């Protein structure tokens, strides 16, 4: 029993010192599936969404009712400049890794170099370069219970640093295809993860679909 405890303690220490991310550095297929690394390949365009208006209404109702885990809709803006709500595609439930897991994020397609902005205020928890996500940013909400994840950035905005307070609409970097993204399809991989204020940025969290939140105000 003592050996097990010591081994577990040393393993945890190595992760903390190395700044390792379970989301981004997991090598095993099962672990990657459990922690949802950024997926790079652009998702195929699904058929017209007949339920889009209903989902937008549901999102608005949830926020108005103050339901647990609801995201403040009025705070969110589309995190890529010159992209409209009607330009977005809901890729949240698309299958990945040969149908073994879900995307649990949306890919916002845009020309390389297009400005990426903060969807909502918060604090930069981690600037991280990973094999899967390339140049990534983890921004934690002001209440500590949500992490906004931006991946495949071509470059970070000048002067960006960990611990920095970010305002809604602030420039974070530019759209790219770093990581395992296709060079022919630059995009922003954008995810919303519900967590707890005392959880680390790399710990598994509950994914929330950004699509109905970003399109809730669309006509």
Beta strands, then each sheet from edge to edge (+ up, - down):
strand 1: 95-96
strand 2: 101-102
strand 3: 106-109
strand 4: 115-117
strand 5: 122-130
strand 6: 134-140
strand 7: 146-156
strand 8: 165-166
strand 9: 171-175
strand 10: 187-194
strand 11: 206-208
sheet 1: 1+ 2-
sheet 2: 3+ 10- 7+ 6- 5+ 8-
sheet 3: 3+ 10- 11+
sheet 4: 3+ 10- 7+ 9- 4+
end
